[in-house]
Amino acid sequence: MIKIAIIIGSTRPGRKAEAVAKWVYEIAQKRSDAEFELVDIKDFNLPLLDEPLPPTLGQYTHQHTKAWSAKIASFDAYVFVTPEYNHGTSGALKNAIDFLYHEWVNKAAGFVGYGGATGENLRLVMGELQVADVKAQVGLSLFTDFENFSVFKPAPQHEKSVTSMLDQVIAWGGALKTLREKQA
Ligand SMILES: Cc1cc2nc3c(=O)[nH]c(=O)nc-3n(C[C@H](O)[C@H](O)[C@H](O)COP(=O)(O)O)c2cc1C
């Protein structure tokens, strides 16, 4: 069974990311074809990238990098829960992604975004990291899925979108796990 991280992509006090990620996790828990874990980048206290060598070398000097590396390496696929900050993802999530390299390679990913053009710019980043990002995507609106732009009340149809996205992440995540095992 493959292991999938649902990554909380904002560290902002009062963030919406946590409620969205927990909703995704609850939907995911209804299925038995993968194992899911909520991963909060906030828990890793990552500073702005402070490793002297490029992550492609995997020679980490800091304990926070080693802990983040071990956590991310333990999964076969990822669901990134991402806000939209100036039509991009959050700096916190991009920074956390940039800390590592091989931990991401030949894994699968899906996106759950809230805002306007969420997730799209992360696809460029995934390409560089050799992550297979799936087509099915969950797009939540700050206008219609959050009461008064703050309390998360997702429209019912989004559960189906989460399921479609997870179906693809699990299929690709499983195929890439087989590939990595063959390469090992
Ligand atoms: C720096 C910044 C930039 C933002 N840019 C956008 C944007 O381009 N489009 C948009 O729809 N919302 C934008 N927003 C609104 C965020 O989507 C909204 O604040 C959301 O709650 C942020 O996610 P978070 O609460 O999980 O951190 C921006 C918010 C911040 C803090």
PDBQT file of the ligand as one rigid body, heavy atoms in Angstrom, charges set to zero:
ROOT
HETATM    1  C1  LIG A 201       0.871  37.596   0.337  1.00  0.00    +0.000 C 
HETATM    2  C2  LIG A 201      -0.523  37.227  -0.084  1.00  0.00    +0.000 A 
HETATM    3  C3  LIG A 201      -0.840  37.238  -1.422  1.00  0.00    +0.000 A 
HETATM    4  C4  LIG A 201      -2.111  36.869  -1.861  1.00  0.00    +0.000 A 
HETATM    5  N1  LIG A 201      -2.389  36.821  -3.195  1.00  0.00    +0.000 NA
HETATM    6  C5  LIG A 201      -3.576  36.343  -3.615  1.00  0.00    +0.000 A 
HETATM    7  C6  LIG A 201      -3.849  36.187  -5.014  1.00  0.00    +0.000 A 
HETATM    8  O1  LIG A 201      -3.013  36.458  -5.861  1.00  0.00    +0.000 OA
HETATM    9  N2  LIG A 201      -5.056  35.702  -5.382  1.00  0.00    +0.000 N 
HETATM   10  C7  LIG A 201      -6.007  35.346  -4.460  1.00  0.00    +0.000 A 
HETATM   11  O2  LIG A 201      -7.084  34.903  -4.868  1.00  0.00    +0.000 OA
HETATM   12  N3  LIG A 201      -5.782  35.490  -3.138  1.00  0.00    +0.000 NA
HETATM   13  C8  LIG A 201      -4.601  35.988  -2.695  1.00  0.00    +0.000 A 
HETATM   14  N4  LIG A 201      -4.352  36.122  -1.352  1.00  0.00    +0.000 N 
HETATM   15  C9  LIG A 201      -5.398  35.754  -0.404  1.00  0.00    +0.000 C 
HETATM   16  C10 LIG A 201      -5.117  34.356   0.132  1.00  0.00    +0.000 C 
HETATM   17  O3  LIG A 201      -5.495  33.390  -0.823  1.00  0.00    +0.000 OA
HETATM   18  C11 LIG A 201      -5.875  34.149   1.437  1.00  0.00    +0.000 C 
HETATM   19  O4  LIG A 201      -5.387  35.090   2.362  1.00  0.00    +0.000 OA
HETATM   20  C12 LIG A 201      -5.692  32.756   1.989  1.00  0.00    +0.000 C 
HETATM   21  O5  LIG A 201      -6.382  32.682   3.221  1.00  0.00    +0.000 OA
HETATM   22  C13 LIG A 201      -4.226  32.431   2.211  1.00  0.00    +0.000 C 
HETATM   23  O6  LIG A 201      -4.057  31.094   2.614  1.00  0.00    +0.000 OA
HETATM   24  P1  LIG A 201      -3.647  30.725   4.128  1.00  0.00    +0.000 P 
HETATM   25  O7  LIG A 201      -4.693  31.379   4.991  1.00  0.00    +0.000 OA
HETATM   26  O8  LIG A 201      -3.706  29.239   4.222  1.00  0.00    +0.000 OA
HETATM   27  O9  LIG A 201      -2.277  31.271   4.382  1.00  0.00    +0.000 OA
HETATM   28  C14 LIG A 201      -3.097  36.510  -0.906  1.00  0.00    +0.000 A 
HETATM   29  C15 LIG A 201      -2.762  36.516   0.458  1.00  0.00    +0.000 A 
HETATM   30  C16 LIG A 201      -1.484  36.849   0.863  1.00  0.00    +0.000 A 
HETATM   31  C17 LIG A 201      -1.148  36.796   2.328  1.00  0.00    +0.000 C 
ENDROOT
TORSDOF 0
